[in-house]
Amino acid sequence: MTTATETTAGASARGKARLDHDSIVAAGLELAAETRATTLSVRELGARLGADPTAIYRHFRNKEALMQALLDELNARSVAAVRAPLDDWRGRIRQLGDATLELFCAHPAVAAEAVVLTTHGRGELDAIELMLDAFARAGLAEEELVRHYALLASHVLSTAAGIARSRSERGANEDGTSPWFDGPILADARSHPRVVEYGTRLVELEDRELFQLGMDVIIASAERAAAR
């Protein structure tokens, strides 16, 4: 494994790296994907770029701005992964959610920011436009449209971020699945009879399955609202 010191030394031998917004974002996502950690080190990012970490802040005013840029790039990649035609609004929603979950799990340090940061970037705007357009094509309007968009966005971002963090810390199975509940559940049937009754089923739940179920429930709610 190449250490940060070795990376810096190698970069110094080649001369100082030329930094710009795009090269920093690309390196940041590569670092997040390689470490699979829940936090991103600016010091390690500087070493990867062959530059003093303070040089990064000539392009981003602070770490929050850097994380906003990284998150917005993941948003853009999620939208780019949507291939369903415009009239297949259900398919577009599902593809956006699946792509977001996959990218968040591959970059948990960036995913962690999704629940606290608004990027105000092109990727975020494209994702919002896609969801609003999907619900408009479903037949929703005004308040129902906005409410379903907000519900979907909250579910996708927060649940995908939570799954990404969990998998980073606990890992996933060989087939890429991961349990939703870290079992077994130990409880006394006298005080918690329902927990004992359904404990085995709870432990069998898988995080991706529940993530997709949440999207299906929101889609079904949109269908009912449009039919009223």
C-alpha distance (Angstrom), angle and dihedral (degrees) to the residues before:
residue distance angle dihedral
M1 . . .
T2 3.81 . .
T3 3.80 112.2 .
A4 3.79 125.7 -140.6
T5 3.83 88.7 -110.4
E6 3.79 91.7 53.3
T7 3.80 90.5 47.4
T8 3.79 91.2 51.5
A9 3.79 92.4 46.4
G10 3.78 91.3 50.2
A11 3.77 92.3 48.9
S12 3.81 91.4 48.3
A13 3.79 90.5 53.2
R14 3.79 89.4 55.2
G15 3.77 93.1 46.9
K16 3.78 130.9 -104.8
A17 3.77 115.8 -38.3
R18 3.78 119.5 -116.6
L19 3.77 106.1 -124.1
D20 3.77 128.8 -157.5
H21 3.79 136.0 156.7
D22 3.80 95.9 -90.1
S23 3.81 96.7 45.8
I24 3.80 91.3 50.3
V25 3.81 92.4 49.1
A26 3.81 91.6 47.9
A27 3.80 91.9 49.5
G28 3.80 91.5 45.4
L29 3.79 92.5 54.4
E30 3.80 91.4 45.9
L31 3.80 90.2 52.2
A32 3.80 92.4 47.3
A33 3.80 91.1 49.9
E34 3.80 94.2 47.8
T35 3.79 98.3 46.6
R36 3.83 96.7 36.8
A37 3.81 85.3 -158.1
T38 3.80 123.6 149.2
T39 3.81 92.7 -123.5
L40 3.79 132.5 47.1
S41 3.80 119.8 -134.7
V42 3.79 115.0 -142.5
R43 3.79 88.2 -161.2
E44 3.80 90.9 57.9
L45 3.79 90.2 44.6
G46 3.80 90.1 53.6
A47 3.80 90.4 50.1
R48 3.80 90.5 50.8
L49 3.79 90.0 51.7
G50 3.80 92.7 45.4
A51 3.78 90.8 -120.9
D52 3.76 139.5 108.8
P53 3.82 108.2 -91.0
T54 3.80 89.6 -122.2
A55 3.81 88.8 65.0
I56 3.81 88.4 68.4
Y57 3.79 89.1 64.1
R58 3.79 90.9 61.6
H59 3.80 85.3 71.6
F60 3.83 99.7 32.6
R61 3.80 121.2 38.9
N62 3.82 92.2 -140.4
K63 3.80 142.4 -17.5
E64 3.79 91.5 -83.9
A65 3.80 90.2 59.6
L66 3.80 89.5 49.1
M67 3.80 91.8 51.5
Q68 3.81 90.3 47.2
A69 3.80 89.2 56.3
L70 3.80 92.6 47.9
L71 3.80 91.9 48.2
D72 3.79 92.2 47.4
E73 3.79 90.3 53.7
L74 3.81 89.6 54.1
N75 3.82 88.4 49.6
A76 3.79 89.4 52.7
R77 3.80 92.1 49.1
S78 3.80 91.0 49.7
V79 3.80 91.2 54.0
A80 3.81 91.1 46.1
A81 3.81 89.1 56.1
V82 3.82 92.0 61.0
R83 3.81 107.7 101.8
A84 3.81 103.0 161.2
P85 3.83 115.2 113.3
L86 3.79 118.8 -101.1
D87 3.79 94.0 -104.4
D88 3.82 91.4 56.2
W89 3.77 92.7 77.0
R90 3.80 93.8 162.7
G91 3.79 92.2 52.6
R92 3.78 92.1 48.5
I93 3.80 92.2 52.3
R94 3.80 92.3 48.1
Q95 3.80 93.0 47.0
L96 3.79 92.0 49.4
G97 3.79 91.2 50.3
D98 3.81 94.0 46.4
A99 3.80 92.6 48.3
T100 3.80 91.7 48.3
L101 3.80 91.8 51.2
E102 3.80 92.3 48.5
L103 3.80 93.7 48.4
F104 3.80 93.8 44.0
C105 3.80 91.7 51.5
A106 3.81 89.0 50.4
H107 3.85 91.4 50.2
P108 3.83 106.9 31.9
A109 3.82 94.9 164.0
V110 3.80 89.7 59.0
A111 3.80 93.6 40.0
A112 3.80 89.6 57.8
E113 3.80 89.1 66.3
A114 3.80 93.9 56.3
V115 3.79 93.0 83.8
V116 3.81 94.6 52.3
L117 3.81 107.5 28.0
T118 3.79 133.9 71.5
T119 3.79 108.6 -162.1
H120 3.83 100.0 -161.9
G121 3.80 84.6 -154.5
R122 3.80 135.6 131.0
G123 3.79 93.4 -99.6
E124 3.79 92.7 54.6
L125 3.80 92.1 45.6
D126 3.81 90.9 50.4
A127 3.80 90.8 51.4
I128 3.81 91.7 49.1
E129 3.81 91.1 47.9
L130 3.80 91.0 50.7
M131 3.80 93.1 52.0
L132 3.80 94.8 44.0
D133 3.81 90.8 48.2
A134 3.81 91.5 48.3
F135 3.79 92.7 54.3
A136 3.81 91.5 44.1
R137 3.81 88.7 55.0
A138 3.81 88.2 48.6
G139 3.80 87.4 62.3
L140 3.80 100.4 -102.3
A141 3.79 123.3 135.9
E142 3.78 140.8 -177.3
E143 3.80 114.6 -19.7
E144 3.82 97.0 7.8
L145 3.78 91.5 50.0
V146 3.79 93.7 50.4
R147 3.81 93.1 43.5
H148 3.79 93.0 52.4
Y149 3.79 91.6 46.2
A150 3.81 90.7 52.4
L151 3.80 91.6 46.8
L152 3.81 92.6 49.9
A153 3.80 94.1 45.5
S154 3.79 91.9 49.0
H155 3.79 92.4 48.5
V156 3.80 95.6 46.7
L157 3.80 97.2 44.3
S158 3.79 100.9 39.5
T159 3.80 97.6 38.4
A160 3.81 94.2 44.3
A161 3.81 90.3 47.7
G162 3.80 90.8 50.1
I163 3.79 92.6 49.4
A164 3.80 90.7 47.6
R165 3.80 91.4 52.7
S166 3.80 92.7 46.3
R167 3.79 93.3 49.8
S168 3.80 91.0 46.7
E169 3.79 91.3 54.4
R170 3.83 100.8 35.2
G171 3.79 103.4 21.8
A172 3.80 128.3 -135.3
N173 3.77 135.0 -95.8
E174 3.80 121.6 -91.6
D175 3.81 90.0 -98.1
G176 3.80 91.1 54.6
T177 3.79 95.1 -105.5
S178 3.77 124.6 125.6
P179 3.81 131.0 -165.9
W180 3.78 117.8 -108.2
F181 3.79 93.2 -146.1
D182 3.78 122.5 41.8
G183 3.82 98.1 -132.5
P184 2.90 169.8 -137.3
I185 3.79 97.4 78.4
L186 3.79 111.5 -141.4
A187 3.78 114.0 -159.4
D188 3.79 141.0 144.5
A189 3.81 112.2 -111.6
R190 3.80 90.6 -144.5
S191 3.82 93.8 62.7
H192 3.82 101.1 24.2
P193 3.82 107.5 28.7
R194 3.81 95.3 157.3
V195 3.78 92.2 50.5
V196 3.77 90.4 53.9
E197 3.80 92.2 44.1
Y198 3.78 95.0 52.4
G199 3.81 100.3 24.8
T200 3.79 95.8 104.8
R201 3.79 92.3 50.9
L202 3.80 91.2 48.2
V203 3.78 91.6 54.0
E204 3.82 90.4 49.1
L205 3.82 92.4 58.6
E206 3.81 115.4 110.6
D207 3.80 123.4 -146.5
R208 3.82 98.3 -131.3
E209 3.80 91.4 48.1
L210 3.81 90.6 54.7
F211 3.80 91.4 45.0
Q212 3.80 90.4 55.5
L213 3.81 91.6 42.9
G214 3.80 88.7 57.1
M215 3.80 90.6 54.8
D216 3.80 90.8 47.6
V217 3.82 90.8 52.3
I218 3.81 91.4 51.2
I219 3.81 91.4 47.9
A220 3.82 90.5 50.1
S221 3.81 89.8 49.4
A222 3.81 90.0 52.3
E223 3.79 90.4 50.7
R224 3.81 91.4 51.9
A225 3.80 92.5 46.7
A226 3.82 91.6 50.0
A227 3.81 91.0 50.4
R228 3.80 94.0 54.8
